[in-house]
Amino acid sequence: MTDATSTPPGGGARTKSSLMTLDNRVRRRNAAEARFRAYGIAAVTVGLIFLALLLFAIVRNGVPAFTQTFMTIPVELKADKLDKNGNRDIEEIKKVSTFGYKPLIIDAMSRTLADNGIESPFAKDKDLEKMVSASASAQIRDFVIANPGRIGETVDFRVLASSRVDGYMKGRVAREDLARDKNLDAEHLDVTDALNEAGVLKREFNWAFILGADASESRPEQAGIGVSMLGSFFMMLVVLGLALPIGVAASIYLEEFAPKNRWTDLIEVNISNLAAVPSIVFGILGLAVFIQFAHLPQSAPLVGGLVLTLMTLPTIIISTRASLKAVPPSIRDAALGVGASKMQSVFHHVLPLAMPGILTGTIIGLAQALGETAPLLLIGMVGYIASNYPDGIASGFLDPNSAMPAQIYEWAKRADPAYYERAWGGIIILLLFLMTMNIIAIILRRRFERRW
């Protein structure tokens, strides 16, 4: 007789039950599981919503940075202004500063309005200069120095519009905002609309933002992140060249060869503690050791790479040790059983099997280092405006430069809204770099993964 039909010791018949019938206890357990599942789905949904909102904000605010407003103006390169002696001596031509080219730009703007049948609303043509970027004078001056034979001709130049005109074309600047803006007024926007209809003003993809260098606060429309990208690249080369071999070698020794005693326990605890140290502490250490003591060049990618190496090493060591520990002991025992030495068993069998985890941890550590800003602030990589690409490999490591996260921080704190727009655009480029590194980590993990 089963328990379901047996008589209880206290007398009386036990009520019959079936496995197909849910009692109150089972119902409460199922309800708790359903609630837990609902909580999990709700948590995932909220996380995805916030992620979608973040990505939407980044794309909406950052995409306009990849386009810029240009205008084409005919500039008369007057010989009496640029080469008064008429001998085309390049040294005399170089003596004409960018201020000497501003009257030529003003005349070109006035001629452009006249050629397109647009009446100037200004009493002085000098007010038209506010519609053109301050970089136009340097652009025309560089052209004249490179082509002194063109002096005396009228040349069409494709120049950047000012940041306010560009903001108006992108919808960032409205007419109501001009009441508080001394750089532009309603008449300038009327001329902008007329030039846009005439095809003089065009909004085009701005390669200079991706490939160019930072600019001063008076020329936000000219600023680019290209030189900072190169600075980050050289820093990552230093981190990869130092953190990977040192981290992997230290992990192999601690996991496979080091004796288990109080000293190795102390080292392991300190490595775990270093992984939790705020990154700005490594910046202070780098400032004291590499710059003040070792006298390495300030703001150089080499110093930034050394600081980020110190910050990345604990992450790589911890992930590498976890990968080595995940290899079954039977692999080691089998290698030793057929006559392999301890080193042969580690390097011929254990290390190849742990390679996917090692590469994944390394790339994740590099991605973390790529997005760090605080250590770079303390070694001066944010205070220098790199205006040119390095001349060579040694120059790339030793010349002052910035990095992408530091450059984004620098733009975000500037007053002009055009720099704020570029900060969002820089975040998009930085996220693309991070996504690329994570995709590489996934590919390498699948490529080298072995099952046992």
Secondary structure, DSSP 8 states (H G I E B T S, - for coil): --TTTS--TTSS------TTS--HHHHHHHHHHHHHHHHHHHHHHHHHHHHHHHHHHHHHHHGGGGEEEEEEEEEE--HHHH-TTSS--HHHHHTS-GGGGHHHHHHHHHHHHHHTT-----SSGGGGGGGB-THHHHHHHHHHHH-GGGTTSEEEEEEEB-HHHHHHHHTSS-GGGGGG-SS--HHHHHHHHHHHHHTSEEEEE-HHHHH-----TT-GGG--SHHHHHHHHHHHHHHHHHHHHHHHHHHHIIIIIS--SHHHHHHHHHHHHHHTS-HHHHHHHHIIIIIIIS---TT-HHHHHHHHHHHHHHHHHHHHHHHHHHS-HHHHHHHHHTT--HHHHIIIIIHHHHHHHHHHHHHHHHHHHHT--HHHHHTTTTS----S--SSHHHHHHS----HHHHHHHHHTSSSHHHHHHHHHHHHHHHHHHHHHHHHHHHHHHHH----
